[in-house]
């Protein structure tokens, strides 16, 4: 297998690929891979994303015989990939090599045209840019990784581990992938998607006709915040209130209230040891079941899983 890098080389993602495919495992029964780091100018020291230098061992000609090719990328804005790399990736795909991208390496794969019509992912922070630059792709910003029979893409940072373990599982089965994960002291599979990690900005204090009402609602999420209750507080008819609310916020009252309650639940789950039922009441969801359903709808995981991952302390 071969990992393709360009300057600045993403040190973390390269390290992940090297750990999964380039390390001789302690368990002698686990598979070993012919591993190479490739670049357009092999042997030349290249700057990494964290400042130190690394030297690729092979040129792009190594892609002509690799069964698995992983493409890395740095933070956008990214320059267009070199023409010889684009052609090498197309030839590799044409002879049946499996192609994968880690994080923003998907921009390079997209430039080859090989992703056209496919569903792909990348780091949630760059998903909008990817979709705007390549509208022929379907960008799913919540997926940890996407994979089919020929191409895979991953989200950012540690999602590269998930994809690399999936590639091991694809070729060698679940038992081997689990044993590799155990040596890495990693779970073999993670639940949920990127939504649990992509922190939405705290809603700013508002200005305008509904500012006072929205600020009050944010501070009283455990109250009745139905359209009827909010419209009465704003001294409007229900229909007029919904129209003014959409103009001011770009969404419906129900969607806005749900998002605010989920944000409040996040804060409580991260900082408070209260039971799920108590968190639900304090956020206005009423019951633990309702909180679980709405939290999973927005964040992709249940509140218990979120708390286990993000609890900041007792």
N, C-alpha and C positions, 0 to 999 in steps of 0.2 A: 504494500500500500504506500501511497505517497501523500504528503501534505504540501500544499502550495502556499507560499507566503509572498507578501510584497511589503515594502516599507511604508509606514512603521509596522513591524511585525507584532501582532497581538500576543504578548507574552503568555497571558493566562490561557487562551484557547490553544496555542501551540503546546503549552505544557500539558494540557488535558489530553490532546491527541497523542502526545509522546508517552504519557503515563499509561494510557489504555493499550496502545499498539506498539510502542517502542521499548518498553521495559521487559526485561527477562523476569518472569513471574517466579515467586518463591515455590509455587506448586508446579512441579515438573510436568504434570499431566495437562496443564493449560496450554493453549496454542501459542506459537510464536509467529511473528509476522516479519516479513521482509519490509523494513521501515526506512523511508527516506524523506528528508525535508528538501523541497525543490523550489527553485526560483529562476528567474530569467537569466541571472548572472551568478552562477554557482561559484563558491569560493570567495566571494566578496563579502566582507562583514556588513551586516545590515542592522540599522537602528531598530530597537523594539519600542513598544508603547510605553515601557517603563524606564527607558534610558540606556540600558546596557545593550551591548551588541551581540549578535549571533551570526554564525556563518552557515548558510545552507550547504548541504552535502552534494546535491545533485542539481542538474539543469532540467529544463522542461522536457527533454528527451526521455526522462524517466517515466513520464506520463504515458508513453507509448506502450509500456508493458505492465502498468499497474492495474490490479483488479479493482481496487478501491482508491478513489482520489478524494481527499478532503480539502476544501478551499477555505482559507481564513480571510478575514478582512479587518480593517481598522475603522475607527469612528468616522462617519460622514462629516464633511463632504469628501467623497472618494473620487479620485481621478478615474477615467475609463481604463479598464484593464488593457494590457498590451495585446496587440493583434495576434502575436504568436501564441499567447496563452489562450485566447479565445479559440483559435483554431485547434490547439492541442486538446482542449476540453471537448470540442465538437468531435474530433477524431476518436477520442477515448470513448465517448458515448456511443458513437457509431459502431465500435467493435464490441460493445457490451459491457464496458467498465461501469461500476456503480459510482455515482458522483454524489457528494454531500458537501454542505456548507455549514460553517460554524458562525453564528451571529451575523455580522454584516458581510461575510463571504457570499451571501445570497446575491448581493449586488453584482458580483463578478459572474456568478452563474446566470443571472438574469440577462446580462449583456450578451450571452451566447445565444439567446433565443430558446434554449433547452427547457426553460421553465414556462414558456408561453402556454396559457390555458390551465396551469396547475394551481393548486392551493399551496402556499408557502408561508413561512413565518420568519421572523427576525426579532431582535430585541424590541420590546414594545416602544421604546423611545424613537426608533427609526422606522416603524411600520408605516406611518403616514407618508414619509418621504419615499419609501420603496413603492408604495401604491401609486403615488403621483408620478414617479419616474417611469414605472412600468405598469401602465393600466391594464395590460393584457394578463396580468397575474391576479389571482385572488389572494389577498394578504390577510391571514388570520392572526391577529396580534395577540391572541390569548393562548395559542398552542405552544407547548414546550418544544415540540419538534413535529415535523410532518415527514412522512416517508411513504413511498410506493415501491414498485419493483425495480426502479432504475435510479431514482433521485431522492435525496432527503435534505431537509433544511432544519436548522435549529434556532432557538431564541438565543439570547445573550448569556455570556459568562457561564455559570454552572450548568445551564441547559445543555452545553456542549457535552457534559458528562452523560446526561440522559441519552443523547443521540448516539454517542460512541458506544455505550453499553447496549443500546438497541441494535447497533450494527454487529456487535459481537453475538448478540442473541439471534440475530437473523441468520448468521452463518453457522453458528456452533450450538445453538439451543439455549434454553433458559438456565439449565444447570451450570453451564460454563460461564454465562454472563453473571449469574449470581455469585459464583466463586471469584471471578475477577472483581466484582463490586466489593465483596467481603475483604479481599486483600487491600482494596483502596479505602476501606472503612467508609463505604458509601451504601445508601439504600439502592437496591437494584432497580427500583421504580419509585417515582414520586407522584403523589396525587395532585390533581388540579392543574390549572394553567397559569399563565403569566399574570392574570388579573389580580391574584392574591399578592403580587409583588409590586405592581405598578401603582404607586401611591398617587391618587388624585390630589391636586392641590386643595388646601383648605379653602372653603368658600369665603371670599372676602366680604367685608361689610359692604352693603349695597347703598347705592344712591338712586333716587328717583321715587316715583309714586308709591311703589310697594316695599320700599326699603325697610320701613319700620315694621311692617307685618312680617317680612321674611326674617328679620333679625329676631323678632319675638318668637316665631315658629322654631327657629334654630335652637333657641334657649328653652323651649317647651315641647320637646319632641314626644314627651309622654302624654300630651294632651290630645284631644280630638282635633285632628288636622284634616278632616274631610273637606271637600269642596264647599259644602254647605256651611261648615263652621268657619272656614277661612273667608268665604265670601261675606258672611254676616259681620265678621270682625273688620272687613274692609269696607263695609257699608255699600256693597254692590249686589246686584243680582248674580245668581250662579253663572249664567251665560256670559254676562259682562266680565265677571271676575276671571273666568277661564280664558277669555280673549285677551284681557290685559296681562294676565300671568304669562301666557305664551309669548306675548310681545316683549315682556321684560326679561324672561329667563330662557326662552327658546325651548321650553319643555312644558309638560303638563304638571298640574299640582301634584297628582299622585306619584309621578316619576320623581319629581323633586323631593317630595317628602320621603320616599323610599330611599333615595340616595343619601339624604342627610341622616336618616336613621341608621343606615349601614355604616356611615362614617363614624357616627357616635358609638356604634357597637364595636367597631375596630378599636377606637381609643380605649373603651372599657376592657375589651379582651386583652389588649396589650398591657394595661396598667393596673387592672383590678382583678382580685381573686373571687369576685362574686360568681354565683352559679349562673348557668346559661339562662335559666328562667328569670333570675333577677335582672340580668343584662337586658333581656327581652322587654321586661316591664319598664325599665328605665329609659329605653330607646323608643317606646311606644309601639312595639310589635305585639305586645299582649301576652303571647305564649312562646315557649321555647321552640315549639314546632314551626310557628310562623317565622321566627328569627332564623332558624336553620334553613327554611325554604328560601326566604328572601336573600339571606347572606350567600347561599350557594348560587343563587341566580346571578348575583352581581359579581361575586368574587371567585366562583368556580370551586370553592371548597367549603366545608362546613365550619361553623365557629369554633368547634373544638380543635380541628386541625389548624386553623389560623392561630388560635391562642398558643398551641404547642410550638408553632414556628416563630412567633413574634412576641411572646411574653417577655417584657423587659425586666421583670424582677418581682419579688414578693411585695 
